[in-house]
Amino acid sequence: MRDAERPGRVIFLNGTSSAGKTTLARAIQDTSATPFVHWGVDTLFAAVPRTGAAGATAR
């Protein structure tokens, strides 16, 4: 199967602060033959526009 035909994969890592989520994500990136992108939740929330959201403050 060609890469373009393969379904994408998403890995969610959930845990408390200092549980090792980032360390595990980096280990997956370093050891996997498949490229993975690590996006922390703060990065994702920063990409969401705040304008028009009820109760949201402007940045």
PDB file of N, CA, C and O in Angstrom, chain B, residues numbered from 101:
ATOM      1  N   MET B 101       0.847  -1.174   0.000  1.00  0.00           N
ATOM      2  CA  MET B 101       0.000   0.000   0.000  1.00  0.00           C
ATOM      3  C   MET B 101       0.896   1.242   0.000  1.00  0.00           C
ATOM      4  O   MET B 101       1.844   1.329   0.780  1.00  0.00           O
ATOM      5  N   ARG B 102       0.595   2.180  -0.860  1.00  0.00           N
ATOM      6  CA  ARG B 102       1.374   3.419  -0.910  1.00  0.00           C
ATOM      7  C   ARG B 102       1.057   4.292   0.287  1.00  0.00           C
ATOM      8  O   ARG B 102      -0.011   4.181   0.887  1.00  0.00           O
ATOM      9  N   ASP B 103       2.011   5.178   0.633  1.00  0.00           N
ATOM     10  CA  ASP B 103       1.815   6.064   1.786  1.00  0.00           C
ATOM     11  C   ASP B 103       0.554   6.897   1.667  1.00  0.00           C
ATOM     12  O   ASP B 103      -0.135   7.113   2.663  1.00  0.00           O
ATOM     13  N   ALA B 104       0.235   7.371   0.467  1.00  0.00           N
ATOM     14  CA  ALA B 104      -0.944   8.219   0.277  1.00  0.00           C
ATOM     15  C   ALA B 104      -2.235   7.451   0.525  1.00  0.00           C
ATOM     16  O   ALA B 104      -3.268   8.060   0.802  1.00  0.00           O
ATOM     17  N   GLU B 105      -2.195   6.133   0.430  1.00  0.00           N
ATOM     18  CA  GLU B 105      -3.387   5.314   0.620  1.00  0.00           C
ATOM     19  C   GLU B 105      -3.553   4.843   2.058  1.00  0.00           C
ATOM     20  O   GLU B 105      -4.615   4.334   2.418  1.00  0.00           O
ATOM     21  N   ARG B 106      -2.545   4.999   2.873  1.00  0.00           N
ATOM     22  CA  ARG B 106      -2.613   4.545   4.261  1.00  0.00           C
ATOM     23  C   ARG B 106      -3.398   5.538   5.103  1.00  0.00           C
ATOM     24  O   ARG B 106      -3.252   6.749   4.939  1.00  0.00           O
ATOM     25  N   PRO B 107      -4.215   5.038   5.989  1.00  0.00           N
ATOM     26  CA  PRO B 107      -4.926   5.959   6.880  1.00  0.00           C
ATOM     27  C   PRO B 107      -3.948   6.614   7.849  1.00  0.00           C
ATOM     28  O   PRO B 107      -2.936   6.020   8.222  1.00  0.00           O
ATOM     29  N   GLY B 108      -4.259   7.838   8.251  1.00  0.00           N
ATOM     30  CA  GLY B 108      -3.422   8.539   9.215  1.00  0.00           C
ATOM     31  C   GLY B 108      -3.568   7.950  10.600  1.00  0.00           C
ATOM     32  O   GLY B 108      -4.526   7.231  10.884  1.00  0.00           O
ATOM     33  N   ARG B 109      -2.621   8.254  11.451  1.00  0.00           N
ATOM     34  CA  ARG B 109      -2.653   7.778  12.832  1.00  0.00           C
ATOM     35  C   ARG B 109      -2.577   8.961  13.774  1.00  0.00           C
ATOM     36  O   ARG B 109      -1.863   9.931  13.520  1.00  0.00           O
ATOM     37  N   VAL B 110      -3.307   8.873  14.843  1.00  0.00           N
ATOM     38  CA  VAL B 110      -3.260   9.872  15.898  1.00  0.00           C
ATOM     39  C   VAL B 110      -3.039   9.135  17.203  1.00  0.00           C
ATOM     40  O   VAL B 110      -3.722   8.155  17.498  1.00  0.00           O
ATOM     41  N   ILE B 111      -2.086   9.609  17.979  1.00  0.00           N
ATOM     42  CA  ILE B 111      -1.824   9.036  19.299  1.00  0.00           C
ATOM     43  C   ILE B 111      -2.082  10.124  20.323  1.00  0.00           C
ATOM     44  O   ILE B 111      -1.437  11.172  20.293  1.00  0.00           O
ATOM     45  N   PHE B 112      -3.006   9.889  21.215  1.00  0.00           N
ATOM     46  CA  PHE B 112      -3.291  10.835  22.289  1.00  0.00           C
ATOM     47  C   PHE B 112      -2.583  10.352  23.551  1.00  0.00           C
ATOM     48  O   PHE B 112      -2.732   9.202  23.964  1.00  0.00           O
ATOM     49  N   LEU B 113      -1.821  11.242  24.144  1.00  0.00           N
ATOM     50  CA  LEU B 113      -1.163  10.932  25.417  1.00  0.00           C
ATOM     51  C   LEU B 113      -1.817  11.803  26.479  1.00  0.00           C
ATOM     52  O   LEU B 113      -1.833  13.029  26.361  1.00  0.00           O
ATOM     53  N   ASN B 114      -2.342  11.185  27.490  1.00  0.00           N
ATOM     54  CA  ASN B 114      -3.052  11.903  28.539  1.00  0.00           C
ATOM     55  C   ASN B 114      -2.430  11.539  29.882  1.00  0.00           C
ATOM     56  O   ASN B 114      -2.081  10.384  30.126  1.00  0.00           O
ATOM     57  N   GLY B 115      -2.298  12.524  30.733  1.00  0.00           N
ATOM     58  CA  GLY B 115      -1.757  12.247  32.058  1.00  0.00           C
ATOM     59  C   GLY B 115      -1.559  13.533  32.834  1.00  0.00           C
ATOM     60  O   GLY B 115      -1.708  14.631  32.299  1.00  0.00           O
ATOM     61  N   THR B 116      -1.229  13.384  34.073  1.00  0.00           N
ATOM     62  CA  THR B 116      -1.018  14.544  34.930  1.00  0.00           C
ATOM     63  C   THR B 116       0.294  15.229  34.578  1.00  0.00           C
ATOM     64  O   THR B 116       1.108  14.703  33.819  1.00  0.00           O
ATOM     65  N   SER B 117       0.474  16.390  35.136  1.00  0.00           N
ATOM     66  CA  SER B 117       1.716  17.126  34.953  1.00  0.00           C
ATOM     67  C   SER B 117       2.899  16.275  35.403  1.00  0.00           C
ATOM     68  O   SER B 117       2.839  15.607  36.436  1.00  0.00           O
ATOM     69  N   SER B 118       3.957  16.305  34.631  1.00  0.00           N
ATOM     70  CA  SER B 118       5.198  15.558  34.922  1.00  0.00           C
ATOM     71  C   SER B 118       5.037  14.040  34.855  1.00  0.00           C
ATOM     72  O   SER B 118       5.817  13.308  35.463  1.00  0.00           O
ATOM     73  N   ALA B 119       4.035  13.566  34.125  1.00  0.00           N
ATOM     74  CA  ALA B 119       3.822  12.123  34.011  1.00  0.00           C
ATOM     75  C   ALA B 119       4.708  11.484  32.948  1.00  0.00           C
ATOM     76  O   ALA B 119       4.828  10.260  32.899  1.00  0.00           O
ATOM     77  N   GLY B 120       5.335  12.302  32.089  1.00  0.00           N
ATOM     78  CA  GLY B 120       6.214  11.766  31.060  1.00  0.00           C
ATOM     79  C   GLY B 120       5.626  11.770  29.659  1.00  0.00           C
ATOM     80  O   GLY B 120       6.137  11.083  28.775  1.00  0.00           O
ATOM     81  N   LYS B 121       4.558  12.534  29.440  1.00  0.00           N
ATOM     82  CA  LYS B 121       3.912  12.571  28.129  1.00  0.00           C
ATOM     83  C   LYS B 121       4.856  13.087  27.041  1.00  0.00           C
ATOM     84  O   LYS B 121       4.958  12.484  25.972  1.00  0.00           O
ATOM     85  N   THR B 122       5.531  14.177  27.302  1.00  0.00           N
ATOM     86  CA  THR B 122       6.449  14.749  26.313  1.00  0.00           C
ATOM     87  C   THR B 122       7.627  13.821  26.071  1.00  0.00           C
ATOM     88  O   THR B 122       8.060  13.658  24.930  1.00  0.00           O
ATOM     89  N   THR B 123       8.145  13.221  27.113  1.00  0.00           N
ATOM     90  CA  THR B 123       9.255  12.278  26.970  1.00  0.00           C
ATOM     91  C   THR B 123       8.839  11.093  26.111  1.00  0.00           C
ATOM     92  O   THR B 123       9.597  10.653  25.247  1.00  0.00           O
ATOM     93  N   LEU B 124       7.646  10.579  26.343  1.00  0.00           N
ATOM     94  CA  LEU B 124       7.144   9.463  25.549  1.00  0.00           C
ATOM     95  C   LEU B 124       6.923   9.878  24.094  1.00  0.00           C
ATOM     96  O   LEU B 124       7.266   9.129  23.179  1.00  0.00           O
ATOM     97  N   ALA B 125       6.355  11.061  23.876  1.00  0.00           N
ATOM     98  CA  ALA B 125       6.132  11.549  22.513  1.00  0.00           C
ATOM     99  C   ALA B 125       7.455  11.665  21.757  1.00  0.00           C
ATOM    100  O   ALA B 125       7.541  11.281  20.590  1.00  0.00           O
ATOM    101  N   ARG B 126       8.467  12.185  22.409  1.00  0.00           N
ATOM    102  CA  ARG B 126       9.784  12.307  21.766  1.00  0.00           C
ATOM    103  C   ARG B 126      10.406  10.938  21.504  1.00  0.00           C
ATOM    104  O   ARG B 126      11.058  10.744  20.479  1.00  0.00           O
ATOM    105  N   ALA B 127      10.213   9.996  22.412  1.00  0.00           N
ATOM    106  CA  ALA B 127      10.732   8.642  22.208  1.00  0.00           C
ATOM    107  C   ALA B 127      10.053   7.978  21.016  1.00  0.00           C
ATOM    108  O   ALA B 127      10.702   7.273  20.244  1.00  0.00           O
ATOM    109  N   ILE B 128       8.757   8.199  20.864  1.00  0.00           N
ATOM    110  CA  ILE B 128       8.033   7.654  19.704  1.00  0.00           C
ATOM    111  C   ILE B 128       8.597   8.261  18.428  1.00  0.00           C
ATOM    112  O   ILE B 128       8.827   7.548  17.451  1.00  0.00           O
ATOM    113  N   GLN B 129       8.822   9.573  18.428  1.00  0.00           N
ATOM    114  CA  GLN B 129       9.392  10.226  17.250  1.00  0.00           C
ATOM    115  C   GLN B 129      10.782   9.665  16.924  1.00  0.00           C
ATOM    116  O   GLN B 129      11.103   9.429  15.760  1.00  0.00           O
ATOM    117  N   ASP B 130      11.583   9.459  17.936  1.00  0.00           N
ATOM    118  CA  ASP B 130      12.959   9.019  17.729  1.00  0.00           C
ATOM    119  C   ASP B 130      13.073   7.572  17.268  1.00  0.00           C
ATOM    120  O   ASP B 130      14.007   7.230  16.543  1.00  0.00           O
ATOM    121  N   THR B 131      12.149   6.724  17.671  1.00  0.00           N
ATOM    122  CA  THR B 131      12.282   5.293  17.383  1.00  0.00           C
ATOM    123  C   THR B 131      11.378   4.787  16.260  1.00  0.00           C
ATOM    124  O   THR B 131      11.592   3.684  15.757  1.00  0.00           O
ATOM    125  N   SER B 132      10.384   5.560  15.862  1.00  0.00           N
ATOM    126  CA  SER B 132       9.430   5.102  14.861  1.00  0.00           C
ATOM    127  C   SER B 132       9.949   5.323  13.444  1.00  0.00           C
ATOM    128  O   SER B 132      10.554   6.354  13.149  1.00  0.00           O
ATOM    129  N   ALA B 133       9.712   4.359  12.581  1.00  0.00           N
ATOM    130  CA  ALA B 133      10.025   4.523  11.163  1.00  0.00           C
ATOM    131  C   ALA B 133       9.009   5.452  10.498  1.00  0.00           C
ATOM    132  O   ALA B 133       9.272   6.013   9.435  1.00  0.00           O
ATOM    133  N   THR B 134       7.859   5.608  11.129  1.00  0.00           N
ATOM    134  CA  THR B 134       6.813   6.503  10.639  1.00  0.00           C
ATOM    135  C   THR B 134       7.006   7.880  11.271  1.00  0.00           C
ATOM    136  O   THR B 134       7.164   7.978  12.487  1.00  0.00           O
ATOM    137  N   PRO B 135       6.996   8.939  10.469  1.00  0.00           N
ATOM    138  CA  PRO B 135       7.151  10.268  11.064  1.00  0.00           C
ATOM    139  C   PRO B 135       5.913  10.667  11.862  1.00  0.00           C
ATOM    140  O   PRO B 135       4.785  10.496  11.400  1.00  0.00           O
ATOM    141  N   PHE B 136       6.130  11.193  13.051  1.00  0.00           N
ATOM    142  CA  PHE B 136       5.054  11.690  13.897  1.00  0.00           C
ATOM    143  C   PHE B 136       5.334  13.138  14.260  1.00  0.00           C
ATOM    144  O   PHE B 136       6.490  13.534  14.415  1.00  0.00           O
ATOM    145  N   VAL B 137       4.288  13.917  14.393  1.00  0.00           N
ATOM    146  CA  VAL B 137       4.393  15.310  14.819  1.00  0.00           C
ATOM    147  C   VAL B 137       3.888  15.385  16.249  1.00  0.00           C
ATOM    148  O   VAL B 137       2.838  14.829  16.569  1.00  0.00           O
ATOM    149  N   HIS B 138       4.623  16.063  17.104  1.00  0.00           N
ATOM    150  CA  HIS B 138       4.202  16.246  18.492  1.00  0.00           C
ATOM    151  C   HIS B 138       3.658  17.652  18.662  1.00  0.00           C
ATOM    152  O   HIS B 138       4.384  18.632  18.492  1.00  0.00           O
ATOM    153  N   TRP B 139       2.386  17.750  18.994  1.00  0.00           N
ATOM    154  CA  TRP B 139       1.741  19.030  19.267  1.00  0.00           C
ATOM    155  C   TRP B 139       1.198  18.983  20.679  1.00  0.00           C
ATOM    156  O   TRP B 139       0.331  18.166  20.991  1.00  0.00           O
ATOM    157  N   GLY B 140       1.700  19.850  21.528  1.00  0.00           N
ATOM    158  CA  GLY B 140       1.168  19.958  22.880  1.00  0.00           C
ATOM    159  C   GLY B 140      -0.168  20.683  22.849  1.00  0.00           C
ATOM    160  O   GLY B 140      -0.453  21.440  21.921  1.00  0.00           O
ATOM    161  N   VAL B 141      -0.973  20.451  23.854  1.00  0.00           N
ATOM    162  CA  VAL B 141      -2.308  21.043  23.898  1.00  0.00           C
ATOM    163  C   VAL B 141      -2.239  22.573  23.912  1.00  0.00           C
ATOM    164  O   VAL B 141      -3.118  23.233  23.359  1.00  0.00           O
ATOM    165  N   ASP B 142      -1.212  23.139  24.534  1.00  0.00           N
ATOM    166  CA  ASP B 142      -1.079  24.599  24.536  1.00  0.00           C
ATOM    167  C   ASP B 142      -0.863  25.145  23.130  1.00  0.00           C
ATOM    168  O   ASP B 142      -1.366  26.217  22.792  1.00  0.00           O
ATOM    169  N   THR B 143      -0.123  24.417  22.318  1.00  0.00           N
ATOM    170  CA  THR B 143       0.096  24.824  20.924  1.00  0.00           C
ATOM    171  C   THR B 143      -1.213  24.792  20.145  1.00  0.00           C
ATOM    172  O   THR B 143      -1.495  25.698  19.361  1.00  0.00           O
ATOM    173  N   LEU B 144      -2.007  23.757  20.360  1.00  0.00           N
ATOM    174  CA  LEU B 144      -3.272  23.640  19.645  1.00  0.00           C
ATOM    175  C   LEU B 144      -4.263  24.727  20.075  1.00  0.00           C
ATOM    176  O   LEU B 144      -4.935  25.325  19.235  1.00  0.00           O
ATOM    177  N   PHE B 145      -4.352  24.979  21.383  1.00  0.00           N
ATOM    178  CA  PHE B 145      -5.264  26.015  21.856  1.00  0.00           C
ATOM    179  C   PHE B 145      -4.840  27.397  21.379  1.00  0.00           C
ATOM    180  O   PHE B 145      -5.691  28.255  21.144  1.00  0.00           O
ATOM    181  N   ALA B 146      -3.546  27.624  21.234  1.00  0.00           N
ATOM    182  CA  ALA B 146      -3.060  28.910  20.751  1.00  0.00           C
ATOM    183  C   ALA B 146      -3.459  29.153  19.296  1.00  0.00           C
ATOM    184  O   ALA B 146      -3.518  30.300  18.853  1.00  0.00           O
ATOM    185  N   ALA B 147      -3.730  28.089  18.558  1.00  0.00           N
ATOM    186  CA  ALA B 147      -4.112  28.214  17.151  1.00  0.00           C
ATOM    187  C   ALA B 147      -5.595  28.513  16.966  1.00  0.00           C
ATOM    188  O   ALA B 147      -6.012  28.855  15.859  1.00  0.00           O
ATOM    189  N   VAL B 148      -6.389  28.397  18.002  1.00  0.00           N
ATOM    190  CA  VAL B 148      -7.829  28.632  17.910  1.00  0.00           C
ATOM    191  C   VAL B 148      -8.103  30.130  18.039  1.00  0.00           C
ATOM    192  O   VAL B 148      -7.702  30.748  19.026  1.00  0.00           O
ATOM    193  N   PRO B 149      -8.778  30.716  17.056  1.00  0.00           N
ATOM    194  CA  PRO B 149      -9.069  32.151  17.157  1.00  0.00           C
ATOM    195  C   PRO B 149     -10.045  32.433  18.297  1.00  0.00           C
ATOM    196  O   PRO B 149     -11.007  31.694  18.504  1.00  0.00           O
ATOM    197  N   ARG B 150      -9.787  33.489  19.016  1.00  0.00           N
ATOM    198  CA  ARG B 150     -10.626  33.856  20.166  1.00  0.00           C
ATOM    199  C   ARG B 150     -11.745  34.819  19.787  1.00  0.00           C
ATOM    200  O   ARG B 150     -12.692  34.972  20.558  1.00  0.00           O
ATOM    201  N   THR B 151     -11.675  35.459  18.656  1.00  0.00           N
ATOM    202  CA  THR B 151     -12.686  36.446  18.281  1.00  0.00           C
ATOM    203  C   THR B 151     -14.017  35.764  18.029  1.00  0.00           C
ATOM    204  O   THR B 151     -14.088  34.735  17.357  1.00  0.00           O
ATOM    205  N   GLY B 152     -15.047  36.340  18.565  1.00  0.00           N
ATOM    206  CA  GLY B 152     -16.395  35.811  18.373  1.00  0.00           C
ATOM    207  C   GLY B 152     -16.798  34.738  19.345  1.00  0.00           C
ATOM    208  O   GLY B 152     -17.967  34.354  19.375  1.00  0.00           O
ATOM    209  N   ALA B 153     -15.881  34.240  20.141  1.00  0.00           N
ATOM    210  CA  ALA B 153     -16.226  33.207  21.110  1.00  0.00           C
ATOM    211  C   ALA B 153     -16.878  33.855  22.327  1.00  0.00           C
ATOM    212  O   ALA B 153     -16.404  34.874  22.828  1.00  0.00           O
ATOM    213  N   ALA B 154     -17.945  33.266  22.784  1.00  0.00           N
ATOM    214  CA  ALA B 154     -18.668  33.822  23.927  1.00  0.00           C
ATOM    215  C   ALA B 154     -17.786  33.811  25.164  1.00  0.00           C
ATOM    216  O   ALA B 154     -17.245  32.772  25.542  1.00  0.00           O
ATOM    217  N   GLY B 155     -17.645  34.956  25.786  1.00  0.00           N
ATOM    218  CA  GLY B 155     -16.900  35.062  27.037  1.00  0.00           C
ATOM    219  C   GLY B 155     -15.396  35.064  26.861  1.00  0.00           C
ATOM    220  O   GLY B 155     -14.663  35.138  27.847  1.00  0.00           O
ATOM    221  N   ALA B 156     -14.919  34.984  25.626  1.00  0.00           N
ATOM    222  CA  ALA B 156     -13.472  34.947  25.397  1.00  0.00           C
ATOM    223  C   ALA B 156     -12.895  36.357  25.412  1.00  0.00           C
ATOM    224  O   ALA B 156     -13.551  37.314  25.002  1.00  0.00           O
ATOM    225  N   THR B 157     -11.707  36.466  25.872  1.00  0.00           N
ATOM    226  CA  THR B 157     -11.018  37.759  25.859  1.00  0.00           C
ATOM    227  C   THR B 157     -10.066  37.810  24.673  1.00  0.00           C
ATOM    228  O   THR B 157      -9.517  36.792  24.251  1.00  0.00           O
ATOM    229  N   ALA B 158      -9.886  38.989  24.156  1.00  0.00           N
ATOM    230  CA  ALA B 158      -8.981  39.163  23.017  1.00  0.00           C
ATOM    231  C   ALA B 158      -7.536  39.018  23.472  1.00  0.00           C
ATOM    232  O   ALA B 158      -7.192  39.349  24.607  1.00  0.00           O
ATOM    233  N   ARG B 159      -6.721  38.535  22.598  1.00  0.00           N
ATOM    234  CA  ARG B 159      -5.300  38.382  22.909  1.00  0.00           C
ATOM    235  C   ARG B 159      -4.540  39.592  22.468  1.00  0.00           C
ATOM    236  O   ARG B 159      -3.323  39.655  22.643  1.00  0.00           O
TER     237      ARG B 159
END
